[in-house]
Amino acid sequence: MAISDAYQKQLVWAFMGIFAMWLTMRIPLRVLEKVAGPVYLLSLGFLVLPFLFSSSSGPDRWIHLGGQQLQPSEFAKLGVILFLARTLAVRRRGLESFRDLAWPCAVAAIPCLLVVLQPNLGTGIVFGAILVAMLFWGGAPPLLLFLLLSPLVSLLLSFSFALWSTFIVGIGILLWLAKPSWMETIYTVTMNVIMGVVTLPLWNTLEEYQQKRLLVFLEPEADPRGAGWHILQSQVAVGSGGLLGQGFLQGSQKRLAFLPEQHTDFIFSVVGEEMGFVGVAVALVLFSLFLNEGIRIAQSSSDAFGSTVAFGLVALFATHMAVNVAMTVGMMPITGLPLPFFSYGGSFLLASFIAVGLLQRVWRERFMRRI
């Protein structure tokens, strides 16, 4: 795709997003809460469509409409946030056991499973982050959330038997001290042991490119011209920016096309190369101010549904920002998550503007209490 075509398409999506944001701002929270269920089911339906029209290489992540492409997973994130907020709003201070968490977890797990099967592991991470953040905001005790997530920690540590064994011993001591219910105890012990056993079979089920992404994360130099090319060139681009950068549109890694996916996944590397440390710092400060404003909106809202929606949206933006930035500097494996309002991509840009519209709606109704 020519650069001029990409600019034109992104500009069209930006105008569509601004209009969608304006419309979203005018929808009362009561209406949003009532339609949260149908919106969630509709988003699941769109996630299923790629499987119905899959090719020999597997399901497509996009729905093709004429000359345009829509990525349903981007809008499914908003559907999950709305429906989770509705679910948690009526159960505030009622998340004291795994039984209470079962339904909210199922709400996020269904779309998460659908996108992982595409496969799209990066978006699956976003659904998980949204769930944990909204459960925390909804009143779930931190200990309960840790026990819920502990099998994932076991999965990561099970590549080293010593680390995994130490973690299991620590979990046992924590359970003995905290004395959770028998359900939490059985779940925690069973799932952590299972994760240690199934690590190798799970590894073998990953696609070859997914395995390479994880391996080169640990040692990019092991395949510098293959799987490690992306992260090595990204680090070179960021490092070559220096204090003030090479200048707008003057980055050598970008101009000479050494940096792959420079307008999507690795757009932050371009910022580092062309704008330097100062440009990167300004971008991160702006993102931090934006996220802080979202948290302030969530805190100031007197409506449980609106407050939970706002915090879920903060988790959405924060996850995309943190994972994308960490990925470009080699602190996380490459996952393909776009950077909000920077990366090229119409679906995510449109969904991001809608999310901002939802935040503004919550802000407008922050002092309105439902009768």
C-alpha positions as a Markdown table, in Angstrom:
| # | Residue | x | y | z |
|---|---|---|---|---|
| 1 | Met | 0.0 | 0.0 | 0.0 |
| 2 | Ala | 1.3 | 3.4 | -1.0 |
| 3 | Ile | 2.0 | 5.9 | 1.9 |
| 4 | Ser | -0.4 | 8.4 | 0.4 |
| 5 | Asp | -3.2 | 5.8 | 0.2 |
| 6 | Ala | -2.6 | 4.8 | 3.8 |
| 7 | Tyr | -2.8 | 8.5 | 4.9 |
| 8 | Gln | -6.0 | 9.0 | 3.0 |
| 9 | Lys | -7.7 | 5.8 | 4.4 |
| 10 | Gln | -6.6 | 6.6 | 7.9 |
| 11 | Leu | -8.0 | 10.2 | 7.5 |
| 12 | Val | -11.3 | 8.8 | 6.4 |
| 13 | Trp | -11.4 | 6.5 | 9.4 |
| 14 | Ala | -10.5 | 9.4 | 11.7 |
| 15 | Phe | -13.4 | 11.5 | 10.5 |
| 16 | Met | -15.7 | 8.4 | 10.9 |
| 17 | Gly | -14.4 | 7.9 | 14.4 |
| 18 | Ile | -14.9 | 11.5 | 15.4 |
| 19 | Phe | -18.5 | 11.3 | 14.1 |
| 20 | Ala | -19.0 | 8.0 | 16.0 |
| 21 | Met | -17.6 | 9.6 | 19.2 |
| 22 | Trp | -20.0 | 12.5 | 18.8 |
| 23 | Leu | -22.9 | 10.1 | 18.5 |
| 24 | Thr | -21.8 | 8.0 | 21.4 |
| 25 | Met | -21.5 | 11.0 | 23.7 |
| 26 | Arg | -25.3 | 11.6 | 23.2 |
| 27 | Ile | -26.4 | 8.1 | 24.3 |
| 28 | Pro | -27.6 | 8.2 | 28.0 |
| 29 | Leu | -26.0 | 5.6 | 30.3 |
| 30 | Arg | -29.3 | 4.1 | 31.0 |
| 31 | Val | -29.7 | 3.3 | 27.3 |
| 32 | Leu | -26.2 | 1.9 | 27.1 |
| 33 | Glu | -26.8 | -0.3 | 30.1 |
| 34 | Lys | -30.0 | -1.7 | 28.6 |
| 35 | Val | -28.4 | -2.5 | 25.3 |
| 36 | Ala | -25.2 | -3.9 | 26.8 |
| 37 | Gly | -26.5 | -7.5 | 26.5 |
| 38 | Pro | -27.6 | -7.2 | 22.8 |
| 39 | Val | -24.3 | -5.4 | 21.9 |
| 40 | Tyr | -22.3 | -8.2 | 23.6 |
| 41 | Leu | -24.2 | -10.9 | 21.7 |
| 42 | Leu | -23.8 | -9.0 | 18.4 |
| 43 | Ser | -20.1 | -8.7 | 19.0 |
| 44 | Leu | -19.9 | -12.5 | 19.5 |
| 45 | Gly | -21.8 | -13.0 | 16.3 |
| 46 | Phe | -19.3 | -10.9 | 14.4 |
| 47 | Leu | -16.4 | -12.8 | 16.0 |
| 48 | Val | -17.9 | -16.1 | 14.7 |
| 49 | Leu | -18.2 | -14.8 | 11.1 |
| 50 | Pro | -14.5 | -15.3 | 10.2 |
| 51 | Phe | -14.8 | -18.9 | 11.1 |
| 52 | Leu | -17.7 | -19.4 | 8.7 |
| 53 | Phe | -15.8 | -17.9 | 5.8 |
| 54 | Ser | -12.3 | -19.3 | 6.7 |
| 55 | Ser | -9.8 | -20.3 | 4.1 |
| 56 | Ser | -7.5 | -23.3 | 4.0 |
| 57 | Ser | -5.0 | -21.3 | 6.1 |
| 58 | Gly | -7.5 | -20.7 | 8.8 |
| 59 | Pro | -10.1 | -18.1 | 9.8 |
| 60 | Asp | -9.5 | -14.5 | 8.7 |
| 61 | Arg | -9.4 | -11.8 | 11.4 |
| 62 | Trp | -11.2 | -9.4 | 9.3 |
| 63 | Ile | -14.7 | -9.0 | 7.8 |
| 64 | His | -14.5 | -7.8 | 4.2 |
| 65 | Leu | -17.1 | -5.3 | 3.2 |
| 66 | Gly | -16.5 | -4.1 | -0.4 |
| 67 | Gly | -13.1 | -2.5 | -0.4 |
| 68 | Gln | -13.0 | -2.1 | 3.4 |
| 69 | Gln | -12.0 | -4.4 | 6.2 |
| 70 | Leu | -13.4 | -4.5 | 9.7 |
| 71 | Gln | -11.7 | -6.3 | 12.5 |
| 72 | Pro | -14.6 | -7.5 | 14.8 |
| 73 | Ser | -12.3 | -8.2 | 17.8 |
| 74 | Glu | -11.7 | -4.4 | 18.2 |
| 75 | Phe | -15.5 | -3.8 | 18.7 |
| 76 | Ala | -15.9 | -6.9 | 20.8 |
| 77 | Lys | -13.7 | -5.3 | 23.4 |
| 78 | Leu | -16.2 | -2.6 | 23.8 |
| 79 | Gly | -19.1 | -5.1 | 23.9 |
| 80 | Val | -17.3 | -7.0 | 26.7 |
| 81 | Ile | -16.7 | -3.8 | 28.7 |
| 82 | Leu | -20.3 | -2.7 | 28.5 |
| 83 | Phe | -21.7 | -6.1 | 29.4 |
| 84 | Leu | -19.2 | -6.7 | 32.2 |
| 85 | Ala | -20.0 | -3.3 | 33.6 |
| 86 | Arg | -23.7 | -4.1 | 33.6 |
| 87 | Thr | -23.0 | -7.5 | 35.3 |
| 88 | Leu | -20.7 | -6.0 | 37.9 |
| 89 | Ala | -22.8 | -3.0 | 38.6 |
| 90 | Val | -25.7 | -5.0 | 40.0 |
| 91 | Arg | -23.3 | -7.2 | 42.1 |
| 92 | Arg | -21.0 | -4.5 | 43.6 |
| 93 | Arg | -19.5 | -5.7 | 46.8 |
| 94 | Gly | -20.7 | -9.2 | 45.9 |
| 95 | Leu | -17.5 | -10.7 | 44.5 |
| 96 | Glu | -16.2 | -12.6 | 47.5 |
| 97 | Ser | -15.7 | -16.1 | 46.0 |
| 98 | Phe | -14.9 | -17.9 | 42.8 |
| 99 | Arg | -18.6 | -18.7 | 42.5 |
| 100 | Asp | -19.3 | -14.9 | 42.3 |
| 101 | Leu | -16.5 | -14.6 | 39.6 |
| 102 | Ala | -17.7 | -17.4 | 37.4 |
| 103 | Trp | -20.2 | -15.5 | 35.3 |
| 104 | Pro | -18.0 | -12.4 | 34.8 |
| 105 | Cys | -15.1 | -14.7 | 33.8 |
| 106 | Ala | -17.3 | -16.5 | 31.3 |
| 107 | Val | -18.4 | -13.2 | 29.7 |
| 108 | Ala | -14.7 | -12.4 | 28.9 |
| 109 | Ala | -13.6 | -15.9 | 28.3 |
| 110 | Ile | -16.0 | -16.6 | 25.3 |
| 111 | Pro | -14.7 | -13.8 | 23.1 |
| 112 | Cys | -11.2 | -14.4 | 24.3 |
| 113 | Leu | -11.3 | -18.0 | 23.2 |
| 114 | Leu | -12.7 | -17.0 | 19.8 |
| 115 | Val | -9.9 | -14.5 | 19.1 |
| 116 | Val | -7.2 | -16.9 | 20.3 |
| 117 | Leu | -8.5 | -19.6 | 17.9 |
| 118 | Gln | -8.0 | -17.2 | 15.0 |
| 119 | Pro | -5.1 | -17.1 | 16.2 |
| 120 | Asn | -4.8 | -13.7 | 17.8 |
| 121 | Leu | -3.0 | -14.1 | 21.2 |
| 122 | Gly | -2.4 | -10.4 | 21.6 |
| 123 | Thr | -6.1 | -9.5 | 21.6 |
| 124 | Gly | -6.7 | -12.4 | 24.0 |
| 125 | Ile | -4.3 | -10.7 | 26.4 |
| 126 | Val | -6.4 | -7.5 | 26.2 |
| 127 | Phe | -9.6 | -9.4 | 27.1 |
| 128 | Gly | -7.8 | -10.9 | 30.1 |
| 129 | Ala | -6.5 | -7.5 | 31.3 |
| 130 | Ile | -9.9 | -5.9 | 30.9 |
| 131 | Leu | -11.5 | -8.7 | 33.0 |
| 132 | Val | -9.0 | -8.4 | 35.9 |
| 133 | Ala | -9.2 | -4.6 | 36.0 |
| 134 | Met | -13.0 | -4.5 | 36.0 |
| 135 | Leu | -13.2 | -7.3 | 38.7 |
| 136 | Phe | -10.8 | -5.3 | 40.8 |
| 137 | Trp | -12.8 | -2.1 | 40.3 |
| 138 | Gly | -16.0 | -4.1 | 41.0 |
| 139 | Gly | -14.8 | -5.0 | 44.4 |
| 140 | Ala | -13.1 | -8.4 | 44.1 |
| 141 | Pro | -10.4 | -8.9 | 46.8 |
| 142 | Pro | -6.8 | -8.8 | 45.5 |
| 143 | Leu | -6.1 | -12.2 | 47.1 |
| 144 | Leu | -9.0 | -13.8 | 45.2 |
| 145 | Leu | -7.7 | -12.2 | 41.9 |
| 146 | Phe | -4.2 | -13.5 | 42.6 |
| 147 | Leu | -5.5 | -17.0 | 43.2 |
| 148 | Leu | -7.5 | -16.8 | 40.0 |
| 149 | Leu | -4.5 | -15.8 | 38.0 |
| 150 | Ser | -1.9 | -18.0 | 39.7 |
| 151 | Pro | -2.2 | -20.8 | 37.1 |
| 152 | Leu | -1.0 | -18.4 | 34.4 |
| 153 | Val | 2.1 | -17.7 | 36.6 |
| 154 | Ser | 2.6 | -21.4 | 36.9 |
| 155 | Leu | 2.4 | -21.8 | 33.1 |
| 156 | Leu | 5.2 | -19.2 | 32.6 |
| 157 | Leu | 7.4 | -20.5 | 35.4 |
| 158 | Ser | 7.0 | -24.2 | 34.5 |
| 159 | Phe | 9.7 | -23.9 | 31.9 |
| 160 | Ser | 12.1 | -24.0 | 34.9 |
| 161 | Phe | 11.3 | -26.8 | 37.4 |
| 162 | Ala | 13.1 | -25.0 | 40.2 |
| 163 | Leu | 11.1 | -21.7 | 39.7 |
| 164 | Trp | 7.9 | -23.6 | 39.3 |
| 165 | Ser | 8.5 | -25.7 | 42.4 |
| 166 | Thr | 9.4 | -22.6 | 44.5 |
| 167 | Phe | 6.2 | -20.9 | 43.3 |
| 168 | Ile | 4.1 | -23.9 | 44.2 |
| 169 | Val | 5.6 | -24.0 | 47.7 |
| 170 | Gly | 4.8 | -20.2 | 48.0 |
| 171 | Ile | 1.2 | -20.8 | 46.9 |
| 172 | Gly | 0.9 | -23.6 | 49.6 |
| 173 | Ile | 2.1 | -21.2 | 52.3 |
| 174 | Leu | -0.2 | -18.5 | 51.1 |
| 175 | Leu | -3.2 | -20.8 | 51.2 |
| 176 | Trp | -2.3 | -22.0 | 54.7 |
| 177 | Leu | -2.1 | -18.4 | 56.0 |
| 178 | Ala | -5.1 | -17.0 | 54.1 |
| 179 | Lys | -7.3 | -20.0 | 54.7 |
| 180 | Pro | -9.6 | -19.4 | 51.7 |
| 181 | Ser | -12.7 | -21.6 | 51.1 |
| 182 | Trp | -12.4 | -25.2 | 49.9 |
| 183 | Met | -13.4 | -24.2 | 46.4 |
| 184 | Glu | -10.6 | -21.6 | 46.1 |
| 185 | Thr | -8.1 | -24.0 | 47.6 |
| 186 | Ile | -9.0 | -26.9 | 45.3 |
| 187 | Tyr | -9.0 | -24.7 | 42.2 |
| 188 | Thr | -5.7 | -23.1 | 43.1 |
| 189 | Val | -3.8 | -26.4 | 43.9 |
| 190 | Thr | -5.3 | -28.3 | 41.0 |
| 191 | Met | -4.9 | -25.7 | 38.3 |
| 192 | Asn | -1.3 | -24.8 | 39.3 |
| 193 | Val | -0.3 | -28.4 | 39.2 |
| 194 | Ile | -2.0 | -28.9 | 35.8 |
| 195 | Met | -0.3 | -25.9 | 34.3 |
| 196 | Gly | 3.0 | -27.4 | 35.3 |
| 197 | Val | 2.1 | -30.7 | 33.5 |
| 198 | Val | 0.6 | -29.4 | 30.3 |
| 199 | Thr | 3.2 | -26.8 | 29.5 |
| 200 | Leu | 5.0 | -28.9 | 26.9 |
| 201 | Pro | 1.8 | -30.1 | 25.1 |
| 202 | Leu | 0.6 | -26.5 | 25.0 |
| 203 | Trp | 3.9 | -25.3 | 23.5 |
| 204 | Asn | 3.5 | -27.9 | 20.8 |
| 205 | Thr | 0.1 | -26.6 | 19.9 |
| 206 | Leu | 1.4 | -23.1 | 19.1 |
| 207 | Glu | 2.0 | -22.1 | 15.5 |
| 208 | Glu | 5.6 | -22.1 | 14.5 |
| 209 | Tyr | 5.7 | -18.3 | 14.2 |
| 210 | Gln | 4.3 | -18.0 | 17.7 |
| 211 | Gln | 7.0 | -20.2 | 19.1 |
| 212 | Lys | 9.6 | -18.2 | 17.3 |
| 213 | Arg | 8.3 | -15.0 | 18.7 |
| 214 | Leu | 8.6 | -16.3 | 22.3 |
| 215 | Leu | 12.1 | -17.7 | 21.6 |
| 216 | Val | 13.5 | -14.6 | 20.0 |
| 217 | Phe | 12.1 | -12.5 | 22.8 |
| 218 | Leu | 14.6 | -14.3 | 25.1 |
| 219 | Glu | 17.5 | -14.2 | 22.5 |
| 220 | Pro | 16.8 | -12.1 | 19.4 |
| 221 | Glu | 20.4 | -12.6 | 18.2 |
| 222 | Ala | 19.7 | -16.4 | 17.8 |
| 223 | Asp | 17.8 | -15.6 | 14.5 |
| 224 | Pro | 18.8 | -12.0 | 13.5 |
| 225 | Arg | 17.7 | -12.3 | 9.9 |
| 226 | Gly | 14.6 | -14.3 | 10.6 |
| 227 | Ala | 12.3 | -14.2 | 13.7 |
| 228 | Gly | 14.6 | -11.8 | 15.5 |
| 229 | Trp | 14.7 | -9.3 | 12.7 |
| 230 | His | 11.6 | -7.3 | 13.9 |
| 231 | Ile | 12.7 | -6.7 | 17.5 |
| 232 | Leu | 16.4 | -6.0 | 16.6 |
| 233 | Gln | 15.5 | -3.4 | 14.0 |
| 234 | Ser | 13.0 | -1.9 | 16.3 |
| 235 | Gln | 15.7 | -1.5 | 19.0 |
| 236 | Val | 18.1 | 0.0 | 16.5 |
| 237 | Ala | 15.5 | 2.5 | 15.4 |
| 238 | Val | 14.7 | 3.6 | 19.0 |
| 239 | Gly | 18.3 | 3.8 | 20.0 |
| 240 | Ser | 19.4 | 5.8 | 16.9 |
| 241 | Gly | 17.0 | 8.6 | 17.8 |
| 242 | Gly | 19.2 | 9.9 | 20.6 |
| 243 | Leu | 17.9 | 12.9 | 22.5 |
| 244 | Leu | 16.1 | 14.9 | 19.8 |
| 245 | Gly | 15.7 | 12.3 | 17.0 |
| 246 | Gln | 16.6 | 12.4 | 13.3 |
| 247 | Gly | 13.8 | 14.6 | 12.4 |
| 248 | Phe | 10.2 | 14.1 | 11.1 |
| 249 | Leu | 10.2 | 11.7 | 8.1 |
| 250 | Gln | 14.0 | 11.5 | 8.3 |
| 251 | Gly | 14.4 | 8.2 | 10.2 |
| 252 | Ser | 16.9 | 5.9 | 8.3 |
| 253 | Gln | 15.4 | 2.7 | 9.6 |
| 254 | Lys | 12.0 | 3.8 | 8.3 |
| 255 | Arg | 13.1 | 5.3 | 5.0 |
| 256 | Leu | 15.3 | 2.4 | 4.1 |
| 257 | Ala | 12.5 | -0.1 | 5.1 |
| 258 | Phe | 14.7 | -1.9 | 7.6 |
| 259 | Leu | 12.0 | -1.5 | 10.2 |
| 260 | Pro | 9.0 | -3.8 | 9.4 |
| 261 | Glu | 5.4 | -3.0 | 10.2 |
| 262 | Gln | 6.5 | 0.6 | 10.7 |
| 263 | His | 3.0 | 2.1 | 10.3 |
| 264 | Thr | 1.2 | -0.4 | 12.6 |
| 265 | Asp | 2.9 | -2.6 | 15.2 |
| 266 | Phe | 6.2 | -0.7 | 15.4 |
| 267 | Ile | 4.9 | 2.9 | 15.0 |
| 268 | Phe | 6.4 | 3.7 | 18.4 |
| 269 | Ser | 9.9 | 2.8 | 17.1 |
| 270 | Val | 9.4 | 5.4 | 14.4 |
| 271 | Val | 8.5 | 8.0 | 17.1 |
| 272 | Gly | 11.7 | 7.1 | 18.9 |
| 273 | Glu | 13.8 | 7.3 | 15.8 |
| 274 | Glu | 12.4 | 10.6 | 14.4 |
| 275 | Met | 11.6 | 12.4 | 17.6 |
| 276 | Gly | 14.2 | 11.0 | 20.0 |
| 277 | Phe | 14.0 | 10.7 | 23.8 |
| 278 | Val | 12.1 | 14.0 | 24.0 |
| 279 | Gly | 9.4 | 12.9 | 21.6 |
| 280 | Val | 9.0 | 9.5 | 23.3 |
| 281 | Ala | 8.8 | 11.3 | 26.7 |
| 282 | Val | 6.1 | 13.7 | 25.4 |
| 283 | Ala | 4.1 | 10.8 | 24.0 |
| 284 | Leu | 4.3 | 8.8 | 27.2 |
| 285 | Val | 3.3 | 11.8 | 29.3 |
| 286 | Leu | 0.3 | 12.5 | 27.1 |
| 287 | Phe | -0.8 | 8.9 | 27.4 |
| 288 | Ser | -0.3 | 9.0 | 31.1 |
| 289 | Leu | -2.4 | 12.2 | 31.4 |
| 290 | Phe | -5.1 | 10.6 | 29.2 |
| 291 | Leu | -5.2 | 7.4 | 31.4 |
| 292 | Asn | -5.2 | 9.5 | 34.6 |
| 293 | Glu | -8.2 | 11.5 | 33.3 |
| 294 | Gly | -10.0 | 8.2 | 32.6 |
| 295 | Ile | -9.4 | 7.1 | 36.2 |
| 296 | Arg | -10.6 | 10.4 | 37.5 |
| 297 | Ile | -13.8 | 10.0 | 35.5 |
| 298 | Ala | -14.3 | 6.5 | 36.9 |
| 299 | Gln | -13.7 | 7.8 | 40.4 |
| 300 | Ser | -16.0 | 10.8 | 40.1 |
| 301 | Ser | -19.0 | 8.9 | 38.6 |
| 302 | Ser | -21.9 | 8.3 | 41.0 |
| 303 | Asp | -23.3 | 5.6 | 38.7 |
| 304 | Ala | -21.9 | 2.1 | 39.3 |
| 305 | Phe | -22.3 | 1.1 | 35.6 |
| 306 | Gly | -20.7 | 4.3 | 34.3 |
| 307 | Ser | -17.8 | 4.1 | 36.7 |
| 308 | Thr | -17.1 | 0.5 | 35.8 |
| 309 | Val | -17.3 | 1.2 | 32.1 |
| 310 | Ala | -14.8 | 4.1 | 32.5 |
| 311 | Phe | -12.3 | 1.9 | 34.3 |
| 312 | Gly | -12.7 | -0.9 | 31.8 |
| 313 | Leu | -11.9 | 1.6 | 29.0 |
| 314 | Val | -8.8 | 2.8 | 30.9 |
| 315 | Ala | -7.7 | -0.9 | 31.2 |
| 316 | Leu | -8.2 | -1.2 | 27.4 |
| 317 | Phe | -6.1 | 1.8 | 26.5 |
| 318 | Ala | -3.5 | 1.1 | 29.2 |
| 319 | Thr | -3.0 | -2.5 | 28.0 |
| 320 | His | -2.5 | -1.5 | 24.3 |
| 321 | Met | -0.1 | 1.2 | 25.3 |
| 322 | Ala | 2.0 | -0.8 | 27.7 |
| 323 | Val | 2.2 | -3.9 | 25.5 |
| 324 | Asn | 3.0 | -2.0 | 22.3 |
| 325 | Val | 5.7 | 0.1 | 23.9 |
| 326 | Ala | 7.2 | -2.8 | 25.8 |
| 327 | Met | 7.2 | -4.9 | 22.6 |
| 328 | Thr | 9.1 | -2.3 | 20.6 |
| 329 | Val | 12.0 | -2.1 | 23.1 |
| 330 | Gly | 12.2 | -5.9 | 23.7 |
| 331 | Met | 10.6 | -6.0 | 27.1 |
| 332 | Met | 7.7 | -8.3 | 25.8 |
| 333 | Pro | 7.3 | -10.7 | 23.0 |
| 334 | Ile | 5.8 | -9.4 | 19.8 |
| 335 | Thr | 2.1 | -9.6 | 20.0 |
| 336 | Gly | 0.9 | -7.3 | 17.2 |
| 337 | Leu | -1.2 | -4.9 | 19.4 |
| 338 | Pro | -1.6 | -1.4 | 17.9 |
| 339 | Leu | -0.7 | 1.8 | 19.7 |
| 340 | Pro | -3.9 | 3.9 | 20.4 |
| 341 | Phe | -4.3 | 6.9 | 18.0 |
| 342 | Phe | -0.8 | 6.2 | 16.5 |
| 343 | Ser | -0.9 | 2.9 | 14.6 |
| 344 | Tyr | -2.5 | 2.6 | 11.2 |
| 345 | Gly | -5.8 | 0.6 | 11.2 |
| 346 | Gly | -9.3 | 1.8 | 10.7 |
| 347 | Ser | -11.1 | -0.6 | 13.0 |
| 348 | Phe | -9.0 | 0.1 | 16.0 |
| 349 | Leu | -9.1 | 3.9 | 15.4 |
| 350 | Leu | -12.9 | 3.8 | 15.1 |
| 351 | Ala | -13.3 | 1.7 | 18.2 |
| 352 | Ser | -10.9 | 4.0 | 20.1 |
| 353 | Phe | -12.9 | 7.1 | 19.3 |
| 354 | Ile | -16.1 | 5.3 | 20.4 |
| 355 | Ala | -14.3 | 4.5 | 23.6 |
| 356 | Val | -13.5 | 8.2 | 24.1 |
| 357 | Gly | -17.1 | 9.0 | 23.5 |
| 358 | Leu | -18.2 | 6.6 | 26.2 |
| 359 | Leu | -15.7 | 8.2 | 28.6 |
| 360 | Gln | -17.1 | 11.6 | 27.8 |
| 361 | Arg | -20.7 | 10.3 | 28.4 |
| 362 | Val | -19.8 | 9.0 | 31.8 |
| 363 | Trp | -18.2 | 12.3 | 32.6 |
| 364 | Arg | -21.3 | 14.2 | 31.6 |
| 365 | Glu | -23.5 | 12.0 | 33.9 |
| 366 | Arg | -21.0 | 11.8 | 36.8 |
| 367 | Phe | -23.4 | 13.5 | 39.2 |
| 368 | Met | -26.6 | 11.9 | 38.0 |
| 369 | Arg | -28.0 | 9.2 | 40.3 |
| 370 | Arg | -30.5 | 6.8 | 39.0 |
| 371 | Ile | -33.9 | 6.8 | 40.7 |
